[in-house]
Amino acid sequence: MSGVTGENVRTETYVGVQRPAVVTGEKVRRSLFSSSESLSKWRDYTLSEAAAFVAKDGTVIVCAVSQPYLPFLNNWLISITKQKHEEKVLVIAEDYATLYKVNQKWPGHAVLIPPAPDAQTAHKFGSQGFFNFTSRRPRHLLDILELGYNVMYNDVDMVWLKDPFPFFKGNHDVYFTDDMAMVKPLDHPHTLPAPGKKGRTYICSCMIFLRPTIGAKKVMKKWIEELQMQPWTSKKKTNDQPAFNWALNKTAGEVDLYLLPQVAFPSGGLYFKNETWVQQTKGKHVIIHNNYITGFEKKIKRFRDFGLWLLDDHAHDSPLGII
């Protein structure tokens, strides 16, 4: 078994005896800040080192970003900083430009897990590039779970309005949100919803909280397996979300799953398109996801229209500053 202490030192237990693991946050700090200032050193920075460096209270907040999405990363970081959780953030860079830029501005908070995919352009939803980009997600999450950390994953087209961590109550394996726009009762069940017309649920793969349990690891392994069974083709332009749903559906009887409240974690199809609901539930929203829309500029415009493009007035509040 493994765990993480509040001091951010990972420990391993052998026959009831607990002792520190090789990688600790303090060791990583000494290595990072005593070595050469050359950005090339970040090529050798490992996920184990990075997780030990950023983890607080045994938890890492993860996103995966390529260079075109740096503005969205910065916008998301501003909102997290307002909730005082930014030090837990680990950016999984999907290209070397992002790795170097983030670590130049915020040393230690970005890691690249080879091989780096071709991510020089903003991949359109449904494209093969988008599939290649997102299909790496469950492997990254599984690797962090295997290191013994809780992990929260966010897409960076999100904005935090409140602290989400009080909602991860209990000791469930996997916490997730419904991607449907249909309004649920405020007291809706927290079990996995019934499958839809395609025989599976419509859970969002963009906001997940996982504990380092056998159950959570089982879901990640099944997600990887489902992605391998359903590769992208020109005829079937899939993405990672159907595979995540099949993984949840197929492991539901073996894993402790928890559906987060819709009022706190609404889909973009609900929040941005149902003004009446937004007004009726004002003050209850926690994380807003700018989905149900495609296109880099369209997402920025919609964030601006709703006062959620924080970069306009609060860029200096981001750990990255102006980039």
C-alpha positions as CSV (number, residue, x, y, z in Angstrom):
1,M,0.0,0.0,0.0
2,S,1.1,3.6,-0.5
3,G,0.0,7.0,0.8
4,V,1.1,10.6,1.0
5,T,1.8,12.6,4.1
6,G,0.7,16.2,4.6
7,E,4.4,17.1,4.3
8,N,4.2,16.0,0.7
9,V,6.6,13.0,1.3
10,R,5.3,9.8,-0.2
11,T,5.7,6.8,1.9
12,E,5.5,3.0,1.3
13,T,4.3,0.4,3.8
14,Y,5.9,-3.0,4.0
15,V,4.6,-5.4,6.6
16,G,3.3,-2.6,8.7
17,V,6.5,-0.6,8.6
18,Q,6.3,2.8,6.9
19,R,9.3,4.4,5.4
20,P,9.9,7.3,2.9
21,A,9.9,6.5,-0.8
22,V,12.8,7.7,-3.0
23,V,11.1,10.8,-4.4
24,T,10.0,13.6,-2.1
25,G,9.0,17.1,-2.8
26,E,12.0,18.5,-0.9
27,K,14.5,16.4,-2.8
28,V,12.9,17.6,-6.1
29,R,13.1,21.2,-4.9
30,R,16.8,20.9,-4.1
31,S,17.4,19.3,-7.5
32,L,15.4,21.9,-9.5
33,F,16.7,25.0,-7.9
34,S,20.3,24.1,-7.4
35,S,20.9,22.9,-11.0
36,S,21.6,24.8,-14.2
37,E,19.1,27.4,-15.3
38,S,19.0,25.9,-18.8
39,L,15.5,25.0,-19.9
40,S,16.7,21.8,-21.5
41,K,17.0,20.2,-18.0
42,W,13.2,19.9,-18.0
43,R,13.4,17.2,-20.7
44,D,14.7,14.8,-17.9
45,Y,12.0,15.9,-15.4
46,T,9.9,12.8,-14.5
47,L,6.3,12.4,-13.6
48,S,7.3,11.0,-10.3
49,E,9.4,14.1,-9.5
50,A,6.8,16.5,-10.7
51,A,4.0,14.9,-8.7
52,A,6.1,14.9,-5.5
53,F,6.9,18.6,-6.1
54,V,3.3,19.9,-6.6
55,A,1.3,17.5,-4.4
56,K,-0.4,19.0,-1.3
57,D,-2.4,16.9,1.1
58,G,-1.8,13.9,-1.1
59,T,-3.5,15.5,-4.1
60,V,-2.5,16.6,-7.6
61,I,-4.6,18.7,-9.9
62,V,-3.8,17.8,-13.5
63,C,-4.4,19.3,-16.9
64,A,-3.0,18.4,-20.4
65,V,-2.0,21.4,-22.6
66,S,-0.5,22.1,-26.0
67,Q,1.0,25.4,-26.9
68,P,-2.1,26.9,-28.7
69,Y,-4.1,26.5,-25.5
70,L,-1.8,28.4,-23.2
71,P,-4.3,31.3,-22.9
72,F,-7.0,28.9,-21.7
73,L,-4.4,27.4,-19.2
74,N,-3.8,30.9,-17.9
75,N,-7.5,31.7,-17.6
76,W,-8.1,28.4,-15.7
77,L,-5.1,29.0,-13.4
78,I,-6.4,32.5,-12.5
79,S,-9.7,30.9,-11.3
80,I,-7.9,28.2,-9.3
81,T,-5.6,30.8,-7.7
82,K,-8.6,32.6,-6.4
83,Q,-9.5,29.4,-4.6
84,K,-5.9,28.9,-3.3
85,H,-5.3,25.5,-4.9
86,E,-2.8,26.6,-7.6
87,E,0.2,25.0,-5.9
88,K,-1.3,21.5,-6.5
89,V,-1.4,22.1,-10.3
90,L,0.7,19.9,-12.6
91,V,0.6,20.8,-16.3
92,I,1.2,17.8,-18.5
93,A,2.8,19.5,-21.5
94,E,2.0,18.0,-24.9
95,D,4.9,19.7,-26.6
96,Y,8.3,21.0,-25.6
97,A,7.3,24.7,-26.2
98,T,4.7,24.3,-23.4
99,L,7.1,22.4,-21.1
100,Y,9.7,25.2,-21.4
101,K,7.3,28.1,-21.2
102,V,5.5,26.9,-18.1
103,N,8.6,25.9,-16.3
104,Q,10.3,29.2,-17.2
105,K,7.5,31.1,-15.6
106,W,6.6,28.6,-12.9
107,P,9.4,26.2,-12.3
108,G,8.5,22.6,-11.6
109,H,4.8,22.8,-12.5
110,A,5.0,21.2,-16.0
111,V,6.2,17.8,-17.2
112,L,6.3,16.2,-20.6
113,I,5.6,12.5,-20.8
114,P,7.2,11.1,-24.0
115,P,6.5,10.7,-26.7
116,A,5.3,14.2,-27.4
117,P,2.5,14.2,-30.0
118,D,2.4,16.6,-32.8
119,A,0.5,19.4,-31.1
120,Q,1.6,22.6,-32.8
121,T,-1.9,23.5,-33.8
122,A,-5.2,23.6,-31.9
123,H,-6.8,20.3,-32.8
124,K,-10.5,20.5,-33.8
125,F,-12.9,18.3,-31.8
126,G,-13.5,15.1,-33.7
127,S,-10.1,15.2,-35.5
128,Q,-7.5,12.5,-35.4
129,G,-5.2,15.0,-33.7
130,F,-7.8,15.7,-31.0
131,F,-8.2,11.9,-30.4
132,N,-4.5,11.4,-30.2
133,F,-4.2,14.2,-27.7
134,T,-7.1,13.1,-25.4
135,S,-6.4,9.4,-25.6
136,R,-3.3,9.8,-23.6
137,R,-5.3,11.1,-20.6
138,P,-6.2,7.8,-18.8
139,R,-2.6,6.7,-19.0
140,H,-1.4,9.9,-17.3
141,L,-4.0,9.6,-14.6
142,L,-3.3,5.9,-14.0
143,D,0.4,6.7,-13.6
144,I,-0.3,9.3,-11.0
145,L,-2.6,7.0,-9.1
146,E,0.1,4.3,-9.1
147,L,2.3,6.9,-7.4
148,G,-0.2,7.0,-4.6
149,Y,-1.8,10.4,-5.1
150,N,-5.4,11.6,-5.4
151,V,-5.7,13.2,-8.8
152,M,-8.2,15.8,-10.1
153,Y,-8.3,16.2,-13.9
154,N,-9.6,19.3,-15.6
155,D,-9.8,20.4,-19.2
156,V,-8.5,24.0,-19.3
157,D,-11.7,25.4,-20.9
158,M,-13.1,25.5,-17.4
159,V,-13.4,28.2,-14.8
160,W,-13.6,27.6,-11.0
161,L,-16.1,29.8,-9.2
162,K,-15.8,28.1,-5.9
163,D,-13.6,25.5,-4.2
164,P,-14.7,22.1,-5.5
165,F,-12.9,20.0,-2.9
166,P,-15.7,19.9,-0.3
167,F,-17.8,18.1,-3.0
168,F,-15.4,15.2,-3.1
169,K,-16.8,13.9,0.2
170,G,-16.7,10.3,1.3
171,N,-14.3,7.7,0.0
172,H,-15.6,6.9,-3.4
173,D,-13.2,5.7,-6.1
174,V,-14.2,7.9,-9.0
175,Y,-16.1,11.3,-9.0
176,F,-17.5,12.6,-12.3
177,T,-20.1,14.9,-13.9
178,D,-23.0,14.4,-16.3
179,D,-22.5,16.0,-19.7
180,M,-26.2,16.2,-20.4
181,A,-28.0,19.6,-20.7
182,M,-31.3,18.3,-19.4
183,V,-32.0,19.8,-15.9
184,K,-31.9,17.3,-13.0
185,P,-33.6,17.8,-9.6
186,L,-31.4,19.4,-7.1
187,D,-31.6,16.2,-5.0
188,H,-30.8,13.9,-7.9
189,P,-29.1,10.5,-7.1
190,H,-25.3,10.3,-7.1
191,T,-25.2,7.0,-8.8
192,L,-24.2,6.4,-12.4
193,P,-27.2,7.5,-14.6
194,A,-29.1,5.1,-16.8
195,P,-27.6,4.5,-20.3
196,G,-28.8,6.7,-23.2
197,K,-29.8,5.8,-26.7
198,K,-26.3,4.6,-27.6
199,G,-26.4,2.0,-24.8
200,R,-24.0,4.0,-22.6
201,T,-24.1,7.0,-20.3
202,Y,-23.1,10.5,-21.2
203,I,-20.6,11.3,-18.5
204,C,-18.0,14.0,-19.1
205,S,-14.4,12.9,-19.3
206,C,-13.1,16.5,-18.7
207,M,-13.7,16.8,-14.9
208,I,-12.7,13.8,-12.9
209,F,-11.5,13.2,-9.3
210,L,-9.9,9.9,-8.5
211,R,-8.6,8.3,-5.3
212,P,-5.6,5.9,-5.6
213,T,-7.7,2.9,-5.0
214,I,-8.0,-0.5,-6.8
215,G,-11.4,0.6,-8.1
216,A,-10.1,3.9,-9.7
217,K,-7.2,2.1,-11.3
218,K,-9.5,-0.5,-12.7
219,V,-11.6,2.2,-14.4
220,M,-8.5,3.8,-15.9
221,K,-7.2,0.5,-17.2
222,K,-10.6,-0.3,-18.7
223,W,-10.7,3.2,-20.3
224,I,-7.3,2.5,-21.9
225,E,-8.6,-0.9,-23.1
226,E,-11.7,0.7,-24.6
227,L,-9.7,3.3,-26.4
228,Q,-7.6,0.6,-28.0
229,M,-10.8,-1.2,-29.1
230,Q,-12.3,2.0,-30.6
231,P,-9.5,3.8,-32.4
232,W,-10.1,6.9,-34.5
233,T,-10.9,6.4,-38.2
234,S,-11.9,8.7,-40.9
235,K,-15.4,7.0,-40.9
236,K,-15.7,6.9,-37.1
237,K,-14.3,10.2,-35.8
238,T,-14.4,9.3,-32.1
239,N,-12.9,10.9,-29.0
240,D,-12.0,9.6,-25.6
241,Q,-15.3,10.3,-23.9
242,P,-17.3,7.3,-25.3
243,A,-14.5,5.0,-24.1
244,F,-14.6,6.5,-20.6
245,N,-18.3,5.9,-20.5
246,W,-18.0,2.3,-21.6
247,A,-15.3,1.9,-18.9
248,L,-17.6,3.3,-16.2
249,N,-20.6,1.2,-17.4
250,K,-18.6,-2.0,-17.6
251,T,-17.0,-1.6,-14.1
252,A,-20.0,-0.1,-12.3
253,G,-20.7,-3.2,-10.2
254,E,-17.1,-3.4,-9.0
255,V,-16.2,0.2,-8.4
256,D,-17.6,2.9,-6.1
257,L,-18.7,5.6,-8.4
258,Y,-20.1,9.1,-7.5
259,L,-22.0,11.5,-9.7
260,L,-21.3,15.1,-8.6
261,P,-24.3,17.5,-8.3
262,Q,-25.3,19.0,-11.6
263,V,-26.1,22.4,-10.0
264,A,-22.4,22.7,-8.9
265,F,-20.8,21.2,-12.0
266,P,-23.1,22.0,-15.0
267,S,-22.3,21.2,-18.6
268,G,-21.8,24.1,-21.0
269,G,-25.0,23.0,-22.7
270,L,-26.9,23.8,-19.5
271,Y,-25.0,26.8,-18.1
272,F,-24.6,28.8,-21.3
273,K,-27.9,27.9,-22.8
274,N,-30.5,27.9,-20.0
275,E,-30.6,31.4,-18.5
276,T,-33.6,30.6,-16.4
277,W,-31.9,27.7,-14.7
278,V,-28.7,29.8,-14.2
279,Q,-30.7,32.5,-12.4
280,Q,-32.7,30.0,-10.3
281,T,-29.5,28.3,-9.1
282,K,-27.4,31.4,-8.8
283,G,-24.6,31.1,-6.2
284,K,-24.6,27.3,-6.4
285,H,-22.2,26.9,-9.4
286,V,-18.7,25.6,-8.7
287,I,-16.9,24.8,-12.0
288,I,-18.1,26.0,-15.4
289,H,-17.2,24.0,-18.5
290,N,-17.1,25.8,-21.8
291,N,-18.2,22.8,-23.9
292,Y,-21.1,22.3,-26.3
293,I,-19.2,24.7,-28.6
294,T,-16.1,24.2,-30.8
295,G,-13.5,26.6,-32.0
296,F,-10.8,28.5,-30.1
297,E,-12.2,32.0,-30.8
298,K,-15.8,31.0,-30.2
299,K,-14.9,29.6,-26.7
300,I,-13.1,32.8,-25.8
301,K,-16.0,35.0,-27.0
302,R,-18.5,33.0,-24.9
303,F,-16.3,33.2,-21.8
304,R,-16.1,37.0,-22.4
305,D,-19.8,37.3,-22.9
306,F,-20.4,35.6,-19.5
307,G,-17.6,37.5,-17.7
308,L,-15.5,34.4,-17.4
309,W,-12.5,35.4,-19.6
310,L,-10.4,36.4,-16.5
311,L,-7.3,37.1,-18.6
312,D,-8.7,40.5,-19.6
313,D,-8.5,42.0,-16.1
314,H,-6.6,39.5,-13.9
315,A,-3.6,38.2,-15.9
316,H,-1.2,39.2,-13.1
317,D,-3.1,36.9,-10.7
318,S,-1.9,33.8,-12.6
319,P,1.2,32.0,-11.5
320,L,2.3,32.3,-15.2
321,G,1.7,36.1,-15.3
322,I,1.2,37.4,-18.8
323,I,2.3,34.9,-21.5
